[in-house]
Amino acid sequence: MAARTTEAERRAKVAEACLEFGADLLRTRLSSVTAQDARAAARDLFAWFAAHDAFRNENHLVAARCVAFARALLEHRASASVGEALDSIRELYSALAD
């Protein structure tokens, strides 16, 4: 049986993933993303997850892995835009979350 986590722990896991996404934007899209853009993307993504039940025990790891997928997309596909990465997160999470 999987260990239960508190809502604070689940929120922190999703927040960590969103922050890592913002940091990756700065690293992978140097010429097109400002620090303000990266902060806004991380903050908006976290708010989107909050509105879509990502802090439930069965969803928080799915949310974090969807963000990891988008981070890999940005790293390995130079033509991928920030919007495409965000869309991939939302689409995957919507399809895979409980």
All heavy atoms as an XYZ file, in Angstrom:
750
protein
N       0.843     -1.178      0.000
C       0.000      0.000      0.000
C       0.893      1.249      0.000
O       1.858      1.327      0.738
C      -0.905     -0.032      1.237
C      -1.816      1.152      1.362
S      -2.818      0.947      2.846
C      -4.248      1.796      2.308
N       0.550      2.187     -0.838
C       1.337      3.422     -0.950
C       1.156      4.282      0.292
O       0.085      4.317      0.891
C       0.915      4.192     -2.186
N       2.226      4.935      0.675
C       2.169      5.815      1.841
C       1.314      7.034      1.525
O       1.370      7.585      0.430
C       3.573      6.249      2.232
N       0.526      7.450      2.471
C      -0.311      8.638      2.313
C       0.534      9.854      2.632
O       1.379      9.846      3.508
C      -1.528      8.588      3.258
C      -2.448      7.407      3.049
C      -3.199      7.429      1.769
N      -4.260      8.418      1.816
C      -5.058      8.682      0.806
N      -4.914      8.035     -0.318
N      -5.986      9.587      0.902
N       0.288     10.899      1.890
C       0.996     12.151      2.111
C      -0.011     13.206      2.548
O      -1.194     13.096      2.278
C       1.698     12.618      0.827
O       0.725     12.754     -0.211
C       2.773     11.648      0.398
N       0.503     14.232      3.183
C      -0.378     15.327      3.583
C      -0.607     16.239      2.382
O       0.163     16.217      1.406
C       0.242     16.155      4.721
O       1.417     16.804      4.217
C       0.584     15.288      5.924
N      -1.636     17.046      2.455
C      -1.893     17.989      1.366
C      -0.726     18.958      1.214
O      -0.346     19.305      0.094
C      -3.189     18.771      1.579
C      -3.458     19.685      0.398
C      -4.791     20.404      0.444
O      -5.652     20.065      1.265
O      -4.950     21.335     -0.363
N      -0.130     19.365      2.320
C       1.025     20.274      2.256
C       2.186     19.627      1.509
O       2.856     20.280      0.702
C       1.458     20.695      3.657
N       2.415     18.336      1.735
C       3.484     17.628      1.026
C       3.175     17.515     -0.466
O       4.063     17.677     -1.312
C       3.687     16.233      1.617
C       4.292     16.245      3.005
C       4.233     14.885      3.676
O       3.260     14.122      3.465
O       5.177     14.583      4.436
N       1.916     17.260     -0.776
C       1.526     17.147     -2.182
C       1.626     18.494     -2.889
O       2.103     18.576     -4.025
C       0.124     16.554     -2.291
C       0.057     15.124     -1.754
C      -1.279     14.460     -1.983
N      -2.407     15.123     -1.379
C      -2.923     14.817     -0.193
N      -2.378     13.856      0.541
N      -3.978     15.463      0.259
N       1.184     19.552     -2.227
C       1.309     20.906     -2.790
C       2.781     21.245     -3.021
O       3.135     21.816     -4.054
C       0.695     21.953     -1.854
C      -0.807     21.958     -1.807
C      -1.320     22.971     -0.782
N      -0.963     24.327     -1.134
C      -1.718     25.144     -1.874
N      -2.870     24.721     -2.339
N      -1.321     26.367     -2.127
N       3.626     20.872     -2.080
C       5.052     21.158     -2.203
C       5.657     20.407     -3.384
O       6.498     20.955     -4.101
C       5.775     20.797     -0.904
N       5.242     19.171     -3.610
C       5.750     18.379     -4.735
C       5.362     19.026     -6.058
O       6.184     19.136     -6.978
C       5.200     16.948     -4.658
C       5.669     16.037     -5.739
C       7.110     15.675     -5.546
C       7.511     14.592     -6.532
N       8.931     14.289     -6.440
N       4.124     19.471     -6.180
C       3.664     20.129     -7.406
C       4.354     21.481     -7.561
O       4.789     21.849     -8.654
C       2.120     20.262     -7.413
C       1.647     21.086     -8.605
C       1.471     18.878     -7.426
N       4.501     22.220     -6.456
C       5.191     23.517     -6.509
C       6.633     23.335     -6.969
O       7.134     24.114     -7.797
C       5.142     24.202     -5.143
N       7.305     22.320     -6.456
C       8.688     22.045     -6.854
C       8.767     21.788     -8.364
O       9.658     22.306     -9.044
C       9.212     20.840     -6.079
C      10.607     20.432     -6.455
C      11.063     19.186     -5.699
O      10.226     18.461     -5.137
O      12.276     18.943     -5.703
N       7.833     21.009     -8.891
C       7.823     20.727    -10.323
C       7.598     22.006    -11.130
O       8.256     22.227    -12.152
C       6.748     19.685    -10.643
N       6.699     22.854    -10.679
C       6.427     24.119    -11.369
C       7.640     25.046    -11.338
O       7.969     25.691    -12.346
C       5.214     24.823    -10.748
S       3.657     23.947    -11.021
N       8.324     25.094    -10.214
C       9.536     25.911    -10.110
C      10.639     25.384    -11.026
O      11.354     26.165    -11.674
C      10.024     25.953     -8.665
C       9.141     26.756     -7.708
C       9.561     26.501     -6.275
C       9.212     28.230     -8.049
N      10.780     24.076    -11.099
C      11.779     23.487    -11.982
C      11.451     23.793    -13.441
O      12.348     24.045    -14.250
C      11.874     21.977    -11.750
C      12.522     21.632    -10.425
C      12.449     20.154    -10.084
O      11.746     19.390    -10.779
O      13.095     19.759     -9.104
N      10.168     23.788    -13.776
C       9.746     24.148    -15.128
C      10.148     25.589    -15.438
O      10.719     25.867    -16.492
C       8.230     23.965    -15.270
C       7.702     24.349    -16.619
C       7.887     23.519    -17.710
C       7.013     25.531    -16.802
C       7.397     23.862    -18.963
C       6.524     25.888    -18.043
C       6.717     25.052    -19.129
N       9.888     26.497    -14.516
C      10.281     27.893    -14.706
C      11.778     28.050    -14.873
O      12.251     28.793    -15.741
N      12.557     27.331    -14.073
C      14.015     27.388    -14.180
C      14.476     26.829    -15.525
O      15.395     27.378    -16.151
C      14.659     26.616    -13.027
N      13.842     25.768    -15.983
C      14.194     25.209    -17.288
C      13.879     26.177    -18.418
O      14.604     26.219    -19.417
C      13.481     23.880    -17.521
C      14.202     22.710    -16.901
O      15.312     22.907    -16.368
O      13.662     21.601    -16.945
N      12.813     26.928    -18.280
C      12.509     27.936    -19.298
C      13.665     28.915    -19.438
O      14.045     29.285    -20.554
C      11.233     28.699    -18.954
C       9.917     27.941    -19.061
C       8.763     28.830    -18.622
C       9.697     27.429    -20.478
N      14.217     29.315    -18.322
C      15.345     30.252    -18.356
C      16.575     29.630    -19.012
O      17.316     30.305    -19.729
C      15.689     30.722    -16.947
C      14.652     31.625    -16.286
C      15.046     31.904    -14.846
C      14.466     32.918    -17.063
N      16.791     28.345    -18.769
C      17.957     27.657    -19.328
C      17.792     27.319    -20.806
O      18.743     27.406    -21.577
C      18.241     26.369    -18.561
C      18.954     26.578    -17.247
C      19.432     25.256    -16.672
N      18.337     24.404    -16.217
C      17.751     24.513    -15.028
N      18.138     25.442    -14.183
N      16.784     23.704    -14.679
N      16.602     26.902    -21.197
C      16.423     26.373    -22.550
C      15.910     27.401    -23.548
O      16.023     27.178    -24.753
C      15.456     25.172    -22.555
O      14.176     25.583    -22.085
C      16.008     24.035    -21.708
N      15.358     28.484    -23.077
C      14.804     29.503    -23.973
C      15.394     30.870    -23.630
O      14.691     31.853    -23.404
C      13.273     29.531    -23.889
C      12.583     28.238    -24.290
C      12.909     27.862    -25.732
N      12.273     26.636    -26.161
C      12.849     25.437    -26.121
N      14.067     25.287    -25.638
N      12.227     24.378    -26.560
N      16.712     30.913    -23.630
C      17.453     32.108    -23.211
C      17.023     33.371    -23.938
O      16.897     34.436    -23.336
C      18.957     31.904    -23.434
C      19.632     30.865    -22.562
C      21.043     30.609    -23.053
C      19.628     31.302    -21.124
N      16.830     33.275    -25.234
C      16.546     34.480    -26.015
C      15.081     34.877    -26.026
O      14.758     36.000    -26.406
C      17.031     34.298    -27.452
O      16.326     33.242    -28.074
N      14.194     34.003    -25.594
C      12.772     34.322    -25.703
C      12.017     34.409    -24.382
O      10.855     34.814    -24.372
C      12.082     33.296    -26.608
O      12.186     32.002    -26.060
N      12.651     34.050    -23.282
C      11.961     34.039    -21.986
C      12.732     34.898    -20.994
O      13.918     34.680    -20.771
C      11.813     32.595    -21.453
C      11.233     32.590    -20.051
C      10.946     31.766    -22.385
N      12.025     35.848    -20.400
C      12.630     36.682    -19.368
C      12.403     36.035    -18.008
O      11.598     35.103    -17.875
C      12.001     38.087    -19.356
O      10.618     37.961    -18.951
C      12.093     38.761    -20.714
N      13.076     36.551    -17.007
C      12.870     36.056    -15.640
C      11.412     36.248    -15.226
O      10.818     35.372    -14.592
C      13.808     36.769    -14.676
N      10.842     37.366    -15.599
C       9.428     37.629    -15.278
C       8.524     36.618    -15.981
O       7.564     36.122    -15.380
C       9.053     39.050    -15.681
C       7.644     39.426    -15.314
C       7.317     40.870    -15.675
O       8.160     41.632    -16.102
N       6.062     41.238    -15.493
N       8.808     36.298    -17.248
C       8.030     35.287    -17.975
C       8.102     33.931    -17.279
O       7.095     33.237    -17.152
C       8.556     35.118    -19.410
C       8.379     36.334    -20.289
O       7.492     37.167    -20.020
O       9.160     36.448    -21.268
N       9.299     33.547    -16.867
C       9.486     32.249    -16.218
C       8.742     32.189    -14.890
O       8.108     31.174    -14.575
C      10.975     31.976    -16.017
N       8.821     33.266    -14.110
C       8.082     33.310    -12.832
C       6.586     33.207    -13.084
O       5.878     32.464    -12.391
C       8.382     34.598    -12.071
C       9.699     34.610    -11.346
C       9.809     35.776    -10.381
N       9.497     37.062    -10.974
C      10.385     37.886    -11.530
N      11.652     37.560    -11.557
N      10.004     39.037    -12.050
N       6.092     33.948    -14.062
C       4.665     33.934    -14.367
C       4.221     32.549    -14.832
O       3.154     32.065    -14.426
C       4.345     34.989    -15.421
N       5.022     31.897    -15.659
C       4.673     30.562    -16.136
C       4.589     29.575    -14.976
O       3.641     28.785    -14.894
C       5.686     30.089    -17.179
N       5.565     29.608    -14.081
C       5.560     28.706    -12.929
C       4.361     28.976    -12.023
O       3.674     28.048    -11.596
C       6.860     28.838    -12.146
N       4.098     30.233    -11.755
C       2.976     30.626    -10.892
C       1.635     30.250    -11.523
O       0.760     29.682    -10.860
C       3.066     32.119    -10.622
C       2.140     32.647     -9.563
C       2.371     34.125     -9.257
N       2.473     34.941    -10.453
C       3.576     35.604    -10.845
N       4.678     35.534    -10.126
N       3.592     36.319    -11.943
N       1.479     30.537    -12.821
C       0.224     30.231    -13.511
C      -0.009     28.727    -13.609
O      -1.144     28.259    -13.473
C       0.213     30.853    -14.909
C       0.176     32.374    -14.875
O      -0.086     32.969    -13.806
O       0.420     32.978    -15.947
N       1.058     27.982    -13.839
C       0.938     26.529    -13.904
C       0.510     25.965    -12.549
O      -0.378     25.107    -12.478
C       2.269     25.920    -14.349
C       2.292     24.412    -14.563
C       1.226     23.977    -15.563
C       3.674     23.988    -15.025
N       1.094     26.463    -11.479
C       0.708     26.012    -10.144
C      -0.764     26.318     -9.879
O      -1.503     25.464     -9.371
C       1.599     26.666     -9.083
C       1.327     26.172     -7.696
C       1.840     24.962     -7.269
C       0.551     26.912     -6.820
C       1.589     24.490     -5.983
C       0.295     26.447     -5.541
C       0.811     25.236     -5.120
N      -1.217     27.507    -10.263
C      -2.628     27.883    -10.080
C      -3.535     26.971    -10.909
O      -4.617     26.571    -10.439
C      -2.833     29.348    -10.452
N      -3.097     26.644    -12.121
C      -3.895     25.743    -12.970
C      -4.019     24.377    -12.298
O      -5.105     23.806    -12.246
C      -3.258     25.615    -14.358
C      -4.097     24.808    -15.292
C      -5.096     25.274    -16.103
C      -4.031     23.387    -15.503
N      -5.654     24.226    -16.804
C      -5.013     23.063    -16.454
C      -3.228     22.389    -14.989
C      -5.224     21.755    -16.901
C      -3.440     21.083    -15.422
C      -4.425     20.782    -16.364
N      -2.911     23.865    -11.776
C      -2.963     22.579    -11.080
C      -3.884     22.657     -9.864
O      -4.641     21.723     -9.598
C      -1.569     22.130    -10.657
C      -0.780     21.447    -11.738
C       0.522     21.832    -11.998
C      -1.311     20.411    -12.471
C       1.270     21.199    -12.979
C      -0.580     19.761    -13.463
C       0.721     20.162    -13.712
N      -3.820     23.743     -9.129
C      -4.688     23.898     -7.950
C      -6.158     23.823     -8.353
O      -6.975     23.233     -7.638
C      -4.387     25.220     -7.251
N      -6.498     24.396     -9.482
C      -7.882     24.396     -9.956
C      -8.306     23.052    -10.549
O      -9.495     22.841    -10.804
C      -8.067     25.498    -10.997
N      -7.358     22.149    -10.757
C      -7.652     20.862    -11.381
C      -7.286     19.672    -10.488
O      -6.882     18.607    -10.974
C      -6.940     20.776    -12.738
C      -7.535     21.693    -13.749
N      -7.156     23.014    -13.851
C      -8.511     21.495    -14.664
C      -7.868     23.582    -14.807
N      -8.692     22.686    -15.311
N      -7.433     19.845     -9.195
C      -7.295     18.751     -8.210
C      -5.936     18.066     -8.189
O      -5.833     16.879     -7.872
C      -8.380     17.688     -8.415
C      -9.777     18.220     -8.167
O      -9.941     19.044     -7.252
O     -10.711     17.801     -8.889
N      -4.875     18.795     -8.491
C      -3.553     18.178     -8.523
C      -2.988     17.895     -7.138
O      -1.984     17.196     -7.035
C      -2.579     19.064     -9.300
N      -3.612     18.408     -6.097
C      -3.084     18.187     -4.756
C      -3.728     16.982     -4.078
O      -3.403     16.673     -2.935
C      -3.260     19.432     -3.888
C      -2.710     20.685     -4.521
C      -3.376     21.878     -4.389
C      -1.546     20.668     -5.267
C      -2.887     23.036     -4.973
C      -1.044     21.810     -5.868
C      -1.713     22.995     -5.711
N      -4.601     16.288     -4.786
C      -5.158     15.047     -4.254
C      -4.078     13.976     -4.279
O      -3.200     13.985     -5.139
C      -6.363     14.609     -5.087
C      -7.554     15.519     -4.884
C      -8.766     15.150     -5.700
N      -8.896     13.726     -5.966
C      -9.597     13.254     -6.983
N     -10.215     14.052     -7.815
N      -9.688     11.950     -7.173
N      -4.152     13.057     -3.358
C      -3.122     12.025     -3.225
C      -2.900     11.267     -4.530
O      -1.776     10.970     -4.898
C      -3.471     11.058     -2.095
C      -2.268     10.235     -1.682
O      -1.224     10.774     -1.381
N      -2.424      8.926     -1.694
N      -3.994     10.989     -5.252
C      -3.845     10.191     -6.467
C      -3.369     11.000     -7.668
O      -3.032     10.434     -8.697
C      -5.115      9.418     -6.810
C      -6.471     10.056     -6.711
C      -6.977     10.506     -5.353
O      -6.791      9.847     -4.335
O      -7.590     11.564     -5.351
N      -3.283     12.332     -7.550
C      -2.940     13.164     -8.701
C      -1.602     13.894     -8.627
O      -1.070     14.288     -9.656
C      -4.029     14.212     -8.940
C      -5.333     13.605     -9.392
O      -5.369     12.493     -9.881
N      -6.409     14.344     -9.230
N      -1.070     14.104     -7.449
C       0.096     14.988     -7.355
C       1.323     14.449     -8.089
O       2.059     15.217     -8.705
C       0.414     15.333     -5.892
C       1.086     14.268     -5.106
N       0.441     13.138     -4.658
C       2.361     14.163     -4.688
C       1.286     12.383     -3.991
N       2.464     12.977     -3.992
N       1.520     13.148     -8.076
C       2.666     12.588     -8.791
C       2.445     12.627    -10.302
O       3.400     12.826    -11.066
C       2.960     11.169     -8.317
C       3.454     11.064     -6.870
C       3.650      9.611     -6.471
C       4.734     11.859     -6.678
N       1.212     12.469    -10.740
C       0.893     12.606    -12.162
C       1.216     14.025    -12.612
O       1.836     14.231    -13.664
C      -0.589     12.258    -12.438
C      -0.968     12.584    -13.881
C      -0.881     10.811    -12.112
N       0.824     15.007    -11.813
C       1.108     16.411    -12.151
C       2.612     16.635    -12.279
O       3.089     17.224    -13.261
C       0.516     17.342    -11.091
N       3.367     16.152    -11.320
C       4.823     16.347    -11.342
C       5.458     15.666    -12.553
O       6.366     16.225    -13.188
C       5.441     15.827    -10.046
N       4.996     14.490    -12.917
C       5.560     13.775    -14.067
C       5.158     14.444    -15.381
O       5.926     14.421    -16.344
C       5.139     12.301    -14.054
C       5.683     11.515    -12.862
C       7.180     11.621    -12.657
N       7.920     11.194    -13.830
C       9.156     11.590    -14.136
N       9.798     12.435    -13.354
N       9.753     11.173    -15.222
N       3.977     15.028    -15.450
C       3.579     15.770    -16.654
C       4.483     16.981    -16.847
O       4.870     17.306    -17.978
C       2.115     16.193    -16.570
S       0.949     14.820    -16.735
N       4.841     17.634    -15.765
C       5.774     18.756    -15.847
C       7.145     18.257    -16.294
O       7.796     18.879    -17.140
C       5.864     19.520    -14.507
C       6.946     20.582    -14.554
C       4.519     20.149    -14.167
N       7.587     17.126    -15.769
C       8.877     16.562    -16.170
C       8.882     16.248    -17.668
O       9.890     16.466    -18.355
C       9.188     15.306    -15.358
N       7.768     15.761    -18.186
C       7.665     15.494    -19.617
C       7.856     16.781    -20.417
O       8.617     16.814    -21.397
C       6.300     14.867    -19.948
C       6.089     14.653    -21.414
C       6.514     13.477    -22.018
C       5.475     15.616    -22.198
C       6.335     13.273    -23.375
C       5.296     15.420    -23.554
C       5.719     14.252    -24.147
N       7.195     17.838    -20.012
C       7.312     19.119    -20.720
C       8.728     19.687    -20.610
O       9.223     20.307    -21.562
C       6.294     20.116    -20.182
N       9.372     19.493    -19.473
C      10.762     19.938    -19.321
C      11.656     19.218    -20.324
O      12.521     19.822    -20.960
C      11.239     19.689    -17.898
C      10.523     20.568    -16.859
C      10.916     20.228    -15.444
N      12.364     20.426    -15.277
C      13.088     19.749    -14.410
N      12.541     18.840    -13.631
N      14.375     19.991    -14.302
N      11.447     17.911    -20.497
C      12.222     17.140    -21.476
C      11.910     17.617    -22.892
O      12.817     17.713    -23.733
C      11.918     15.654    -21.326
N      10.670     17.921    -23.148
C      10.280     18.446    -24.453
C      11.050     19.718    -24.782
O      11.611     19.862    -25.872
C       8.766     18.712    -24.475
C       8.187     19.342    -25.730
C       8.228     18.356    -26.886
C       6.762     19.788    -25.465
N      11.111     20.630    -23.833
C      11.847     21.880    -24.042
C      13.341     21.629    -24.239
O      13.985     22.280    -25.061
C      11.637     22.824    -22.855
C      10.266     23.444    -22.720
C      10.144     24.151    -21.379
C       9.980     24.401    -23.867
N      13.872     20.693    -23.479
C      15.309     20.424    -23.551
C      15.709     19.756    -24.869
O      16.752     20.073    -25.445
C      15.729     19.530    -22.381
C      17.203     19.226    -22.362
C      17.610     18.334    -21.201
O      16.809     18.138    -20.263
O      18.744     17.827    -21.241
N      14.878     18.852    -25.358
C      15.268     18.033    -26.503
C      14.663     18.466    -27.834
O      15.073     17.947    -28.874
C      14.932     16.567    -26.232
C      15.666     16.028    -25.052
N      17.026     15.813    -25.054
C      15.241     15.698    -23.806
C      17.411     15.357    -23.869
N      16.342     15.277    -23.093
N      13.734     19.385    -27.806
C      13.111     19.888    -29.032
C      13.244     21.399    -29.066
O      12.435     22.124    -28.501
C      11.631     19.507    -29.107
C      11.367     18.043    -29.087
C      11.609     17.447    -30.472
N      11.246     16.055    -30.489
C      12.104     15.082    -30.750
N      13.355     15.347    -31.019
N      11.715     13.831    -30.751
N      14.272     21.869    -29.725
C      14.553     23.306    -29.761
C      13.407     24.101    -30.364
O      13.237     25.277    -30.054
C      15.835     23.568    -30.545
N      12.607     23.468    -31.202
C      11.503     24.185    -31.839
C      10.251     24.268    -30.966
O       9.318     25.004    -31.287
C      11.143     23.518    -33.168
O      10.701     22.187    -32.939
N      10.221     23.538    -29.860
C       9.045     23.558    -28.986
C       8.941     24.902    -28.281
O       9.907     25.400    -27.710
C       9.118     22.433    -27.958
N       7.759     25.478    -28.340
C       7.543     26.772    -27.686
C       7.091     26.564    -26.241
O       6.693     25.459    -25.847
C       6.473     27.569    -28.443
O       5.201     26.967    -28.265
N       7.131     27.635    -25.494
C       6.643     27.585    -24.115
C       5.172     27.208    -24.105
O       4.733     26.380    -23.295
C       6.879     28.940    -23.416
C       6.248     28.946    -22.033
C       8.360     29.252    -23.340
N       4.411     27.781    -25.021
C       2.986     27.456    -25.113
C       2.748     25.984    -25.386
O       1.847     25.372    -24.801
N       3.548     25.390    -26.267
C       3.424     23.957    -26.553
C       3.743     23.129    -25.319
O       3.083     22.119    -25.058
C       4.351     23.561    -27.698
C       3.900     24.071    -29.053
C       4.922     23.823    -30.131
O       6.108     24.150    -29.919
O       4.523     23.298    -31.186
N       4.750     23.532    -24.581
C       5.108     22.806    -23.362
C       3.977     22.879    -22.342
O       3.604     21.863    -21.739
C       6.397     23.358    -22.777
N       3.420     24.066    -22.164
C       2.305     24.215    -21.221
C       1.087     23.423    -21.684
O       0.409     22.785    -20.883
C       1.960     25.694    -21.045
C       2.988     26.505    -20.268
C       2.714     27.996    -20.409
C       3.000     26.095    -18.810
N       0.813     23.466    -22.972
C      -0.318     22.690    -23.500
C      -0.106     21.197    -23.270
O      -1.057     20.482    -22.934
C      -0.502     22.950    -24.995
C      -1.085     24.316    -25.297
O      -1.604     24.976    -24.367
O      -1.025     24.728    -26.485
N       1.123     20.723    -23.445
C       1.386     19.297    -23.236
C       1.151     18.916    -21.783
O       0.609     17.847    -21.507
C       2.790     18.915    -23.690
O       3.772     19.367    -22.802
N       1.542     19.782    -20.863
C       1.302     19.511    -19.440
C      -0.192     19.389    -19.180
O      -0.656     18.413    -18.574
C       1.900     20.624    -18.558
C       3.428     20.610    -18.618
C       1.415     20.471    -17.099
C       4.079     21.834    -18.013
N      -0.946     20.359    -19.628
C      -2.394     20.380    -19.370
C      -3.101     19.204    -20.028
O      -3.969     18.573    -19.410
C      -2.972     21.709    -19.833
C      -2.485     22.874    -18.996
C      -3.015     24.187    -19.523
N      -2.447     25.282    -18.759
C      -1.801     26.310    -19.309
N      -1.663     26.414    -20.609
N      -1.319     27.264    -18.541
N      -2.742     18.902    -21.273
C      -3.388     17.803    -21.983
C      -3.065     16.444    -21.336
O      -3.966     15.626    -21.138
C      -2.970     17.800    -23.449
C      -3.578     18.942    -24.235
C      -3.024     19.050    -25.656
O      -2.400     18.064    -26.145
O      -3.217     20.093    -26.261
N      -1.787     16.222    -21.037
C      -1.408     14.966    -20.405
C      -2.052     14.800    -19.027
O      -2.584     13.739    -18.707
C       0.108     14.860    -20.278
C       0.869     14.523    -21.549
C       2.363     14.692    -21.341
C       0.550     13.096    -21.987
N      -1.992     15.850    -18.225
C      -2.575     15.769    -16.889
C      -4.075     15.489    -16.975
O      -4.593     14.631    -16.256
C      -2.312     17.055    -16.096
C      -2.965     17.017    -14.744
C      -2.378     16.339    -13.696
C      -4.202     17.621    -14.533
C      -2.996     16.261    -12.469
C      -4.831     17.559    -13.304
C      -4.223     16.887    -12.269
O      -4.841     16.791    -11.057
N      -4.760     16.187    -17.864
C      -6.210     15.987    -18.016
C      -6.537     14.550    -18.434
O      -7.538     13.983    -18.000
C      -6.772     16.973    -19.032
O      -6.657     18.299    -18.549
N      -5.664     13.963    -19.259
C      -5.892     12.601    -19.720
C      -5.532     11.542    -18.677
O      -6.150     10.473    -18.636
C      -5.091     12.349    -20.996
N      -4.548     11.859    -17.831
C      -4.013     10.825    -16.937
C      -4.443     10.925    -15.483
O      -4.368      9.925    -14.749
C      -2.480     10.866    -16.996
C      -1.870     10.615    -18.373
C      -0.370     10.842    -18.335
C      -2.205      9.221    -18.871
N      -4.856     12.091    -15.045
C      -5.228     12.258    -13.626
C      -6.560     11.594    -13.339
O      -7.401     11.417    -14.219
C      -5.286     13.729    -13.278
N      -6.735     11.223    -12.088
C      -7.963     10.574    -11.650
C      -9.095     11.565    -11.585
O      -9.019     12.664    -11.216
C      -7.711      9.931    -10.269
C      -8.894      9.147     -9.789
O      -9.628      8.615    -10.620
O      -9.067      9.038     -8.562
